[in-house]
Structures are given as structure tokens and as C-alpha cells.
Amino acid sequence: MKIPYLKLFTFCLLLFIPFGKFVTAQEIADESITPPDANIIYNHQAIGAISIHSEGWGFYFRRSKILDIYKKIFWETEFATMHNQNEYKISNPNQPEASPYYFGKLNGMGVFRLGVGVSRMIWRKNDLNCVQIDAIYAVGASLGILKPVYLDILVSAPNGDQLPPVPEKYDPAKDNPSNIYGRASVFDGLGEMTIHPGLYGKAGINFDFANRHKTLKALETGVVVDAYKNVIPMMAFSQNNRIFINLYLSFSIGSRWI
């Protein structure tokens, strides 16, 4: 999934505007209500989130230790898909029923991250109808998981008759649009996956708009960088990279406890 940076930031802004209106409406409706958990001091919190980024999508879990009202430390685990910006889908025009495929793509890539970080409050929520803003920083291990791309290849019998397509690992030296039927099963190549270790760093801004102290509901946007020792071979005819820089936007829900 290719998401231009400007469109991603615009999408983030459009998502945040409705929540701002909701907060204003709640302020009028609930201004006289004091929540039962207003005076409880919480020590822990956990969230689950879904996210989109410049070259894919993902999800993560984050658990925090609340040190004081201004600072938290946390650990997080995350999985995200990763695409190459030069990917493009094509189809065999002579096989309209075949699945489209990414021509020139050698490997599909997923990223597993495990890291630690800190959250620092930069705008305090003075009442439950406001938004709390925190700065988020995290670093940790990043594992690039590659699965080779398999395609259904057209083959012919010795007498020239067309045989059913055969799933084969894509070979740019011999496979081209004329002999590729379409995308093979996603399960082909699972036994040939490889792992590429690396590191990641993340910096973001978190907007918590939950209307209870015990619960969390937030948008987060920022930048995440994955760096690997070797170049990741994703494409056959395009430049491959060892460093991936992506903007991200996530929506999370969670809770706090003593």
C-alpha cells in the first residue's frame, strides 16, 4: 500500500477534526458529572492499536509503567507489512480470470518490532473533556521477515498444448509478462522465509481524547525508521534499501489500572 506523505498527514488531520467536535459536545453534556475514578492514582496502562504507514499497515500492543503524571516508560511489540514504493500490479491481458501480481517483486516483507520507550506529557488534560498530548519515543529490535514471491507460470506440453499453470518461485531471468499467468497462493514459499535482523527508532505525538481516567482512546502520528545490516531484496528491477523511513498514523484503545 503506497500512501504519499502529504495524503497521510491530511488523512490524520481529517480524522482528528471530528473528535475535536465530539469533545466540545461532551463538555456541554457532562460538565456537571464527576467520574467515579477521578481521584484514583493509576500505576499501569496498556493499549492495543491498528496503524497505517507510508508503505503498509500494522498493529501493535504497548504496556506502560506510569512513573508520575508527566512520564511513563513502556515496552511494545508490533507487526507491520512493508512494500517497496516502486511496486505496481499488472495482469496478463490474455488471462482475464487470473489474479494480478506485482511484476518484478522478489520477496514480500513483514516487520516484527520489539522495543522500549518513554512517553512525556506536553499538554495536560485538565478535565476529561480535553485532549492530552504526549511525546512518544521508542527504540528496539526490528526483524525483517521475507517470503519469496511465487507466481503461476504458463507451461506447454511437448505437442504445444497448454497445460495448467504451475506455481514457481519468481525468477526475473526467465519469467516475464508473456509466460506469467498470475499470482500464486499466498501459502507458497512459507517454508523458505528468511529473517533479517536490524534496529528501529520511533518518534510520535499521541492525542488521548478518552472521557474517563480509567480508559484510553487515542490517535498517534509520527515517524518510524527501520535499519538493517544488509540491503533487503524486495524488487528485481528497482533500487532496494536497507533503511526504511515511514510516517504512521494509529488508533488505539486501552485501560489503566492500579
Backbone as CSV, one residue per row, in Angstrom:
resi,resn,N_x,N_y,N_z,CA_x,CA_y,CA_z,C_x,C_y,C_z
1,MET,0.852,-1.188,0.000,0.000,0.000,0.000,0.884,1.234,0.000
2,LYS,0.754,2.056,-1.026,1.597,3.231,-1.150,0.785,4.452,-0.755
3,ILE,1.197,5.150,0.302,0.460,6.299,0.808,1.382,7.508,0.779
4,PRO,1.168,8.473,-0.143,2.030,9.664,-0.163,1.999,10.375,1.168
5,TYR,3.139,10.961,1.559,3.262,11.587,2.868,2.218,12.676,3.079
6,LEU,1.987,13.540,2.061,1.043,14.634,2.225,-0.354,14.106,2.453
7,LYS,-0.734,13.052,1.738,-2.061,12.477,1.906,-2.213,11.858,3.286
8,LEU,-1.128,11.260,3.804,-1.199,10.649,5.127,-1.439,11.710,6.196
9,PHE,-0.714,12.845,6.104,-0.918,13.905,7.081,-2.312,14.514,6.956
10,THR,-2.806,14.653,5.718,-4.160,15.172,5.523,-5.189,14.234,6.124
11,PHE,-4.988,12.935,5.914,-5.885,11.942,6.487,-5.897,12.032,8.010
12,CYS,-4.716,12.214,8.611,-4.600,12.366,10.066,-5.394,13.569,10.542
13,LEU,-5.266,14.705,9.844,-5.956,15.917,10.242,-7.464,15.745,10.135
14,LEU,-7.929,15.125,9.051,-9.360,14.934,8.867,-9.948,14.006,9.918
15,LEU,-9.167,13.029,10.350,-9.646,12.139,11.398,-9.754,12.859,12.730
16,PHE,-8.825,13.769,13.001,-8.787,14.402,14.307,-9.871,15.458,14.473
17,ILE,-10.280,16.113,13.376,-11.285,17.169,13.468,-12.605,16.681,14.053
18,PRO,-13.177,15.533,13.603,-14.437,15.088,14.207,-14.325,14.824,15.691
19,PHE,-13.163,14.311,16.145,-13.014,14.054,17.567,-13.004,15.353,18.362
20,GLY,-12.463,16.406,17.792,-12.480,17.696,18.458,-13.906,18.197,18.634
21,LYS,-14.760,17.985,17.636,-16.159,18.383,17.758,-16.860,17.548,18.817
22,PHE,-16.528,16.263,18.852,-17.142,15.389,19.843,-16.797,15.843,21.258
23,VAL,-15.544,16.242,21.473,-15.122,16.698,22.793,-15.919,17.921,23.214
24,THR,-16.135,18.852,22.295,-16.889,20.048,22.619,-18.315,19.718,23.013
25,ALA,-18.948,18.791,22.298,-20.307,18.396,22.623,-20.372,17.720,23.983
26,GLN,-19.401,16.865,24.277,-19.373,16.182,25.562,-19.167,17.161,26.712
27,GLU,-18.415,18.228,26.458,-18.171,19.201,27.512,-19.477,19.839,27.969
28,ILE,-20.359,20.092,27.013,-21.647,20.692,27.361,-22.519,19.703,28.089
29,ALA,-22.505,18.434,27.631,-23.402,17.431,28.190,-22.963,16.946,29.562
30,ASP,-21.615,16.885,29.803,-21.122,16.230,31.010,-20.433,17.172,32.001
31,GLU,-20.611,18.484,31.839,-19.837,19.413,32.645,-20.128,19.292,34.138
32,SER,-21.288,18.746,34.498,-21.629,18.648,35.915,-21.386,17.260,36.483
33,ILE,-20.833,16.342,35.652,-20.660,14.965,36.092,-19.221,14.739,36.531
34,THR,-19.007,14.204,37.721,-17.677,13.842,38.196,-17.527,12.333,38.098
35,PRO,-16.619,11.816,37.285,-16.475,10.375,37.112,-16.014,9.710,38.403
36,PRO,-16.428,8.471,38.651,-16.084,7.781,39.892,-14.589,7.500,40.046
37,ASP,-13.830,7.523,38.950,-12.404,7.200,39.041,-11.526,8.450,39.037
38,ALA,-12.108,9.616,39.323,-11.374,10.878,39.197,-10.197,10.976,40.159
39,ASN,-10.319,10.383,41.345,-9.273,10.551,42.362,-8.389,9.319,42.545
40,ILE,-8.488,8.366,41.637,-7.682,7.152,41.727,-6.325,7.393,41.058
41,ILE,-5.262,6.950,41.701,-3.911,7.051,41.136,-3.581,5.723,40.451
42,TYR,-3.403,5.755,39.159,-3.119,4.545,38.393,-1.614,4.393,38.196
43,ASN,-1.159,3.137,38.177,0.261,2.833,38.034,0.622,2.152,36.721
44,HIS,-0.372,1.615,36.028,-0.113,0.850,34.808,-1.151,1.196,33.748
45,GLN,-0.763,0.983,32.503,-1.720,1.109,31.412,-1.275,0.221,30.250
46,ALA,-2.243,-0.152,29.423,-1.956,-0.985,28.253,-2.896,-0.586,27.130
47,ILE,-2.397,-0.629,25.906,-3.204,-0.300,24.741,-2.947,-1.304,23.628
48,GLY,-3.947,-1.446,22.766,-3.805,-2.157,21.512,-4.145,-1.192,20.401
49,ALA,-3.460,-1.278,19.266,-3.648,-0.281,18.212,-3.552,-0.911,16.830
50,ILE,-4.237,-0.282,15.888,-4.073,-0.588,14.470,-3.464,0.643,13.819
51,SER,-2.685,0.446,12.764,-1.975,1.576,12.172,-1.846,1.434,10.660
52,ILE,-1.664,2.568,10.015,-1.272,2.609,8.609,0.020,3.417,8.537
53,HIS,0.840,3.117,7.551,2.053,3.907,7.363,2.308,4.086,5.880
54,SER,3.377,4.777,5.554,3.625,5.185,4.170,3.671,4.017,3.196
55,GLU,4.084,2.847,3.659,4.226,1.700,2.765,3.543,0.441,3.288
56,GLY,2.469,0.582,4.073,1.770,-0.609,4.538,0.826,-0.333,5.688
57,TRP,0.561,-1.351,6.471,-0.343,-1.271,7.619,0.215,-2.166,8.715
58,GLY,-0.347,-2.079,9.913,0.142,-2.907,11.002,-0.714,-2.820,12.242
59,PHE,-0.220,-3.407,13.312,-0.903,-3.355,14.603,0.158,-3.525,15.688
60,TYR,-0.126,-3.016,16.896,0.842,-3.148,17.976,0.165,-3.179,19.329
61,PHE,0.914,-3.667,20.321,0.496,-3.691,21.722,1.562,-2.964,22.532
62,ARG,1.124,-2.122,23.452,2.059,-1.337,24.257,1.614,-1.366,25.728
63,ARG,2.524,-1.702,26.615,2.236,-1.710,28.053,3.170,-0.731,28.756
64,SER,2.594,0.098,29.645,3.358,1.181,30.261,3.343,1.108,31.779
65,LYS,4.410,1.609,32.367,4.503,1.847,33.801,4.420,3.353,33.997
66,ILE,3.427,3.810,34.763,3.235,5.234,34.992,4.142,5.670,36.139
67,LEU,5.152,6.468,35.841,6.087,6.933,36.860,5.524,8.118,37.633
68,ASP,4.921,9.054,36.919,4.217,10.181,37.522,3.255,10.704,36.466
69,ILE,2.590,11.809,36.741,1.578,12.276,35.801,2.194,12.778,34.496
70,TYR,3.506,12.997,34.474,4.140,13.542,33.284,4.948,12.517,32.488
71,LYS,5.269,11.379,33.073,6.190,10.465,32.412,5.780,9.011,32.588
72,LYS,5.933,8.246,31.503,5.702,6.801,31.524,6.855,6.139,30.785
73,ILE,7.166,4.918,31.182,8.067,4.083,30.402,7.255,2.890,29.916
74,PHE,7.614,2.344,28.749,6.789,1.276,28.187,7.644,0.317,27.365
75,TRP,7.061,-0.853,27.110,7.596,-1.761,26.107,6.492,-2.005,25.088
76,GLU,6.857,-2.299,23.870,5.864,-2.507,22.816,6.313,-3.608,21.872
77,THR,5.334,-4.262,21.295,5.577,-5.240,20.247,4.666,-4.904,19.081
78,GLU,5.183,-5.020,17.868,4.457,-4.524,16.700,4.745,-5.393,15.486
79,PHE,3.739,-5.521,14.633,3.923,-6.160,13.325,3.405,-5.211,12.257
80,ALA,4.152,-5.091,11.160,3.734,-4.224,10.062,4.148,-4.832,8.731
81,THR,3.323,-4.628,7.722,3.711,-5.002,6.366,4.594,-3.907,5.796
82,MET,5.395,-4.264,4.799,6.290,-3.284,4.191,6.322,-3.501,2.682
83,HIS,6.006,-2.457,1.948,6.044,-2.516,0.496,7.164,-1.636,-0.039
84,ASN,7.538,-1.867,-1.280,8.501,-1.025,-1.969,7.737,0.038,-2.758
85,GLN,8.221,1.277,-2.735,7.494,2.371,-3.380,7.373,2.193,-4.887
86,ASN,8.189,1.313,-5.472,8.148,1.105,-6.922,7.273,-0.083,-7.331
87,GLU,6.588,-0.696,-6.390,5.708,-1.817,-6.732,4.524,-1.336,-7.574
88,TYR,4.158,-2.138,-8.549,2.931,-1.860,-9.305,2.360,-3.187,-9.808
89,LYS,1.040,-3.265,-9.804,0.371,-4.501,-10.195,0.066,-4.501,-11.687
90,ILE,0.210,-5.683,-12.291,-0.209,-5.876,-13.673,-0.963,-7.199,-13.769
91,SER,-1.652,-7.387,-14.870,-2.377,-8.632,-15.135,-2.027,-9.125,-16.530
92,ASN,-2.161,-10.411,-16.742,-1.971,-10.985,-18.074,-3.225,-10.675,-18.902
93,PRO,-3.111,-9.855,-19.946,-4.313,-9.466,-20.716,-4.987,-10.635,-21.418
94,ASN,-4.256,-11.734,-21.603,-4.838,-12.908,-22.251,-5.469,-13.876,-21.256
95,GLN,-5.347,-13.563,-19.965,-5.901,-14.426,-18.915,-6.723,-13.560,-17.954
96,PRO,-7.899,-13.115,-18.358,-8.669,-12.165,-17.544,-9.104,-12.723,-16.191
97,GLU,-9.143,-14.042,-16.072,-9.573,-14.642,-14.804,-8.418,-14.799,-13.817
98,ALA,-7.193,-14.528,-14.241,-6.025,-14.705,-13.377,-5.898,-13.547,-12.393
99,SER,-5.249,-13.817,-11.255,-5.040,-12.790,-10.234,-3.912,-11.848,-10.645
100,PRO,-4.078,-10.539,-10.436,-2.981,-9.607,-10.725,-1.806,-9.849,-9.786
101,TYR,-0.642,-9.385,-10.173,0.570,-9.622,-9.388,1.486,-8.404,-9.513
102,TYR,2.446,-8.326,-8.582,3.442,-7.260,-8.633,4.606,-7.729,-9.503
103,PHE,4.728,-7.154,-10.681,5.792,-7.585,-11.577,7.148,-7.102,-11.046
104,GLY,8.114,-8.007,-11.023,9.453,-7.679,-10.563,9.649,-7.819,-9.066
105,LYS,8.605,-8.213,-8.330,8.737,-8.336,-6.879,9.334,-9.690,-6.525
106,LEU,10.456,-9.669,-5.827,11.147,-10.890,-5.440,10.636,-11.465,-4.127
107,ASN,10.402,-10.587,-3.148,10.019,-11.031,-1.807,8.970,-10.103,-1.208
108,GLY,8.013,-10.715,-0.517,7.118,-9.936,0.319,7.781,-9.740,1.669
109,MET,7.494,-8.601,2.320,8.193,-8.283,3.558,7.223,-7.913,4.670
110,GLY,7.473,-8.483,5.852,6.796,-8.076,7.072,7.845,-7.689,8.092
111,VAL,7.480,-6.824,9.034,8.423,-6.336,10.041,7.865,-6.616,11.425
112,PHE,8.665,-7.283,12.251,8.308,-7.514,13.651,9.225,-6.664,14.509
113,ARG,8.634,-5.823,15.360,9.414,-4.928,16.222,9.156,-5.246,17.686
114,LEU,10.202,-5.146,18.487,10.101,-5.292,19.934,11.015,-4.242,20.549
115,GLY,10.425,-3.320,21.322,11.237,-2.228,21.825,10.744,-1.646,23.129
116,VAL,11.478,-0.679,23.619,11.144,0.039,24.850,11.127,1.525,24.530
117,GLY,10.403,2.290,25.365,10.317,3.706,25.094,9.848,4.507,26.280
118,VAL,9.681,5.787,26.041,9.234,6.711,27.079,8.165,7.618,26.498
119,SER,7.214,7.972,27.337,6.138,8.897,26.970,6.194,10.084,27.914
120,ARG,6.272,11.300,27.360,6.337,12.516,28.168,5.168,13.434,27.820
121,MET,4.441,13.859,28.836,3.302,14.731,28.622,3.780,16.121,28.212
122,ILE,3.164,16.659,27.151,3.480,18.024,26.730,2.248,18.934,26.810
123,TRP,1.065,18.328,26.982,-0.155,19.118,27.192,-1.077,18.327,28.104
124,ARG,-1.312,18.851,29.306,-2.077,18.112,30.300,-3.574,18.238,30.064
125,LYS,-4.281,17.139,30.311,-5.738,17.132,30.245,-6.271,17.611,31.594
126,ASN,-6.641,18.892,31.678,-7.100,19.460,32.944,-8.477,18.971,33.349
127,ASP,-9.272,18.571,32.391,-10.546,17.912,32.691,-10.786,16.886,31.596
128,LEU,-11.771,16.024,31.812,-11.970,14.873,30.930,-12.534,15.237,29.569
129,ASN,-12.879,16.487,29.371,-13.389,16.905,28.079,-12.306,17.542,27.217
130,CYS,-11.077,17.468,27.673,-9.944,17.990,26.905,-9.151,16.832,26.286
131,VAL,-8.123,17.184,25.557,-7.234,16.204,24.922,-5.864,16.292,25.576
132,GLN,-5.322,15.159,25.956,-3.963,15.119,26.485,-3.003,14.800,25.352
133,ILE,-1.878,15.510,25.306,-0.897,15.313,24.242,0.421,14.852,24.862
134,ASP,0.942,13.749,24.357,2.203,13.192,24.845,3.173,13.011,23.690
135,ALA,4.450,13.196,23.979,5.515,12.879,23.029,5.970,11.444,23.284
136,ILE,6.112,10.662,22.222,6.455,9.248,22.308,7.804,9.003,21.641
137,TYR,8.685,8.284,22.350,9.977,7.889,21.777,10.194,6.410,22.087
138,ALA,10.668,5.643,21.090,10.916,4.215,21.298,12.075,3.749,20.424
139,VAL,12.812,2.751,20.900,13.881,2.105,20.143,13.829,0.611,20.441
140,GLY,14.380,-0.190,19.538,14.405,-1.620,19.799,14.848,-2.429,18.604
141,ALA,14.562,-3.728,18.653,14.946,-4.660,17.593,13.879,-4.695,16.515
142,SER,14.326,-4.797,15.276,13.431,-4.905,14.126,13.852,-6.124,13.312
143,LEU,12.939,-7.046,13.127,13.214,-8.244,12.335,12.456,-8.150,11.012
144,GLY,13.193,-8.074,9.920,12.579,-8.097,8.601,12.357,-9.534,8.171
145,ILE,11.104,-9.909,7.921,10.740,-11.277,7.554,10.384,-11.301,6.074
146,LEU,11.164,-12.032,5.274,10.962,-12.080,3.826,10.407,-13.430,3.405
147,LYS,9.388,-13.380,2.538,8.843,-14.597,1.937,8.944,-14.459,0.426
148,PRO,9.591,-15.417,-0.245,9.734,-15.298,-1.701,8.381,-15.294,-2.411
149,VAL,8.323,-14.544,-3.494,7.098,-14.435,-4.286,6.999,-15.630,-5.228
150,TYR,5.841,-16.272,-5.202,5.551,-17.364,-6.127,4.476,-16.903,-7.110
151,LEU,4.661,-17.276,-8.383,3.700,-16.942,-9.434,3.279,-18.206,-10.158
152,ASP,2.075,-18.182,-10.709,1.612,-19.281,-11.559,2.177,-19.057,-12.961
153,ILE,2.979,-20.011,-13.421,3.692,-19.888,-14.698,3.013,-20.741,-15.761
154,LEU,2.850,-20.169,-16.953,2.254,-20.895,-18.076,3.270,-21.888,-18.645
155,VAL,2.825,-23.110,-18.840,3.678,-24.148,-19.422,2.920,-24.850,-20.541
156,SER,3.682,-25.422,-21.461,3.082,-26.123,-22.600,3.601,-27.547,-22.674
157,ALA,2.766,-28.423,-23.177,3.153,-29.816,-23.402,4.075,-29.888,-24.619
158,PRO,4.819,-31.011,-24.785,5.712,-31.150,-25.957,4.990,-30.969,-27.286
159,ASN,3.688,-31.316,-27.324,2.948,-31.159,-28.577,2.384,-29.754,-28.751
160,GLY,2.675,-28.850,-27.785,2.228,-27.468,-27.898,0.950,-27.145,-27.159
161,ASP,0.293,-28.159,-26.616,-0.950,-27.902,-25.879,-0.655,-27.162,-24.571
162,GLN,-1.580,-26.288,-24.222,-1.423,-25.525,-22.985,-1.780,-26.386,-21.784
163,LEU,-0.890,-26.411,-20.785,-1.122,-27.161,-19.563,-1.562,-26.206,-18.451
164,PRO,-2.121,-26.730,-17.358,-2.491,-25.853,-16.237,-1.267,-25.111,-15.710
165,PRO,-1.428,-23.880,-15.267,-0.295,-23.104,-14.724,0.345,-23.817,-13.541
166,VAL,1.660,-23.650,-13.432,2.429,-24.294,-12.370,2.989,-23.211,-11.434
167,PRO,2.762,-23.333,-10.108,3.343,-22.338,-9.187,4.852,-22.503,-9.076
168,GLU,5.582,-21.423,-9.306,7.035,-21.438,-9.224,7.515,-20.144,-8.574
169,LYS,8.686,-20.222,-7.918,9.293,-19.009,-7.383,9.655,-18.089,-8.548
170,TYR,9.309,-16.814,-8.393,9.577,-15.864,-9.460,11.078,-15.769,-9.748
171,ASP,11.434,-15.905,-11.033,12.817,-15.825,-11.483,12.895,-14.730,-12.545
172,PRO,13.438,-13.561,-12.216,13.463,-12.457,-13.193,14.281,-12.766,-14.435
173,ALA,15.147,-13.786,-14.373,15.964,-14.120,-15.542,15.145,-14.808,-16.632
174,LYS,14.033,-15.468,-16.267,13.269,-16.197,-17.284,11.773,-15.891,-17.290
175,ASP,11.277,-15.315,-16.200,9.840,-15.033,-16.137,9.561,-13.599,-16.565
176,ASN,8.557,-13.456,-17.406,8.165,-12.142,-17.918,6.651,-12.133,-18.117
177,PRO,6.063,-10.988,-18.415,4.594,-10.940,-18.536,3.993,-11.907,-19.541
178,SER,4.783,-12.381,-20.498,4.220,-13.287,-21.506,4.033,-14.711,-20.988
179,ASN,4.828,-15.136,-19.994,4.681,-16.506,-19.505,4.152,-16.576,-18.063
180,ILE,3.787,-15.438,-17.501,3.225,-15.417,-16.149,1.703,-15.396,-16.245
181,TYR,1.089,-16.387,-15.634,-0.381,-16.456,-15.611,-0.945,-15.479,-14.593
182,GLY,-0.409,-15.503,-13.369,-0.898,-14.610,-12.322,-0.273,-14.957,-10.984
183,ARG,-0.811,-14.377,-9.924,-0.292,-14.590,-8.577,-0.632,-16.001,-8.094
184,ALA,0.333,-16.672,-7.464,0.101,-17.998,-6.894,-0.475,-17.864,-5.490
185,SER,-0.678,-18.985,-4.826,-1.227,-18.979,-3.473,-0.294,-18.270,-2.511
186,VAL,-0.879,-17.589,-1.535,-0.083,-16.884,-0.523,0.706,-17.864,0.344
187,PHE,0.293,-19.121,0.363,0.974,-20.127,1.178,2.231,-20.671,0.512
188,ASP,2.357,-20.492,-0.801,3.564,-20.952,-1.488,4.763,-20.132,-1.021
189,GLY,5.825,-20.801,-0.606,7.033,-20.121,-0.173,7.142,-19.896,1.323
190,LEU,6.132,-20.320,2.088,6.193,-20.115,3.537,7.390,-20.829,4.161
191,GLY,7.739,-21.977,3.620,8.873,-22.721,4.171,10.224,-22.157,3.793
192,GLU,10.248,-21.095,2.977,11.509,-20.507,2.524,11.724,-19.105,3.090
193,MET,10.987,-18.751,4.126,11.121,-17.417,4.695,12.493,-17.225,5.328
194,THR,12.994,-16.000,5.258,14.278,-15.648,5.868,14.074,-14.443,6.791
195,ILE,14.955,-14.323,7.786,14.858,-13.253,8.766,16.103,-12.368,8.688
196,HIS,15.889,-11.064,8.680,16.969,-10.098,8.595,16.919,-9.208,9.839
197,PRO,17.857,-9.358,10.769,17.828,-8.561,12.000,18.249,-7.108,11.767
198,GLY,17.672,-6.231,12.562,18.007,-4.819,12.477,17.529,-4.066,13.703
199,LEU,17.475,-2.762,13.596,17.041,-1.895,14.685,15.971,-0.940,14.183
200,TYR,15.181,-0.419,15.122,14.205,0.598,14.738,14.183,1.710,15.772
201,GLY,13.725,2.870,15.327,13.502,4.012,16.201,12.185,4.666,15.825
202,LYS,11.488,5.189,16.813,10.172,5.781,16.577,10.039,7.065,17.388
203,ALA,9.419,8.084,16.779,9.096,9.325,17.478,7.710,9.762,17.026
204,GLY,6.853,10.064,17.980,5.491,10.419,17.611,4.816,11.313,18.623
205,ILE,3.614,11.744,18.284,2.761,12.549,19.145,1.462,11.787,19.353
206,ASN,1.065,11.623,20.617,-0.134,10.864,20.973,-1.209,11.814,21.492
207,PHE,-2.431,11.699,20.948,-3.565,12.528,21.350,-4.606,11.640,22.028
208,ASP,-4.712,11.738,23.346,-5.659,10.925,24.118,-6.926,11.743,24.355
209,PHE,-8.058,11.259,23.813,-9.313,12.001,23.941,-10.375,11.205,24.704
210,ALA,-9.977,10.185,25.475,-10.934,9.410,26.266,-11.582,10.303,27.324
211,ASN,-12.849,10.016,27.654,-13.559,10.842,28.637,-13.680,10.159,29.994
212,ARG,-12.776,9.221,30.274,-12.667,8.603,31.595,-11.189,8.410,31.921
213,HIS,-10.826,8.537,33.200,-9.428,8.346,33.589,-8.982,6.902,33.374
214,LYS,-9.884,5.961,33.557,-9.509,4.548,33.509,-9.285,4.058,32.089
215,THR,-9.912,4.679,31.127,-9.834,4.205,29.751,-8.940,5.100,28.909
216,LEU,-8.459,4.550,27.804,-7.652,5.312,26.854,-8.241,5.150,25.462
217,LYS,-8.243,6.226,24.733,-8.684,6.232,23.342,-7.867,7.321,22.662
218,ALA,-7.040,6.955,21.703,-6.068,7.928,21.208,-5.743,7.752,19.733
219,LEU,-5.321,8.858,19.135,-4.681,8.868,17.828,-3.204,9.168,18.040
220,GLU,-2.374,8.534,17.252,-0.929,8.784,17.335,-0.365,8.904,15.940
221,THR,0.485,9.868,15.731,1.122,10.036,14.427,2.587,10.365,14.627
222,GLY,3.419,9.934,13.695,4.847,10.177,13.848,5.649,9.523,12.740
223,VAL,6.905,9.244,13.023,7.806,8.639,12.049,8.495,7.442,12.686
224,VAL,8.681,6.384,11.908,9.385,5.197,12.379,10.450,4.828,11.347
225,VAL,11.637,4.485,11.838,12.771,4.154,10.966,13.248,2.744,11.285
226,ASP,13.323,1.896,10.254,13.876,0.543,10.386,15.178,0.487,9.605
227,ALA,16.235,-0.015,10.248,17.546,-0.103,9.594,18.091,-1.524,9.737
228,TYR,18.601,-2.068,8.626,19.128,-3.427,8.602,20.571,-3.423,8.120
229,LYS,21.302,-4.478,8.465,22.713,-4.561,8.109,22.898,-4.653,6.606
230,ASN,22.041,-5.449,5.960,22.163,-5.668,4.522,20.960,-5.097,3.788
231,VAL,21.149,-4.860,2.507,20.048,-4.408,1.654,18.986,-5.499,1.587
232,ILE,17.721,-5.105,1.673,16.613,-6.053,1.644,16.177,-6.263,0.192
233,PRO,16.305,-7.489,-0.346,15.994,-7.728,-1.769,14.493,-7.894,-2.008
234,MET,13.799,-6.786,-2.192,12.356,-6.843,-2.420,12.003,-6.834,-3.908
235,MET,12.768,-6.091,-4.735,12.438,-5.919,-6.147,13.608,-6.333,-7.035
236,ALA,13.268,-6.775,-8.249,14.300,-7.225,-9.188,14.851,-6.085,-10.041
237,PHE,14.012,-5.137,-10.418,14.437,-4.114,-11.378,14.390,-2.707,-10.804
238,SER,14.280,-2.594,-9.495,14.229,-1.292,-8.834,15.243,-1.272,-7.697
239,GLN,15.551,-0.087,-7.239,16.505,0.048,-6.136,15.927,-0.526,-4.857
240,ASN,16.724,-1.321,-4.169,16.351,-1.856,-2.868,17.084,-1.093,-1.770
241,ASN,16.541,-1.153,-0.563,17.062,-0.338,0.528,17.385,-1.193,1.752
242,ARG,18.211,-0.631,2.627,18.451,-1.241,3.929,17.868,-0.387,5.051
243,ILE,17.458,0.849,4.726,16.838,1.748,5.689,15.466,2.146,5.170
244,PHE,14.452,2.001,6.016,13.075,2.316,5.654,12.562,3.410,6.594
245,ILE,12.146,4.524,6.034,11.619,5.651,6.807,10.153,5.827,6.436
246,ASN,9.278,5.736,7.432,7.846,5.812,7.166,7.135,6.708,8.167
247,LEU,6.167,7.465,7.680,5.226,8.163,8.546,4.116,7.190,8.916
248,TYR,3.566,7.323,10.109,2.494,6.412,10.518,1.372,7.169,11.221
249,LEU,0.224,6.550,11.226,-0.945,7.053,11.943,-1.631,5.852,12.571
250,SER,-1.926,5.916,13.859,-2.559,4.775,14.545,-3.735,5.223,15.405
251,PHE,-4.638,4.283,15.617,-5.764,4.474,16.542,-5.672,3.388,17.609
252,SER,-5.739,3.790,18.873,-5.556,2.820,19.958,-6.652,2.955,20.994
253,ILE,-6.932,1.851,21.685,-7.814,1.843,22.831,-7.126,1.032,23.923
254,GLY,-7.457,1.310,25.183,-6.822,0.594,26.279,-7.396,0.994,27.608
255,SER,-6.674,0.638,28.674,-7.154,0.936,30.025,-5.984,1.137,30.963
256,ARG,-6.283,1.756,32.115,-5.320,1.923,33.192,-5.783,1.133,34.407
257,TRP,-4.830,0.757,35.256,-5.189,0.071,36.491,-4.147,0.398,37.556
258,ILE,-4.506,0.070,38.799,-3.634,0.387,39.932,-2.444,-0.565,39.973
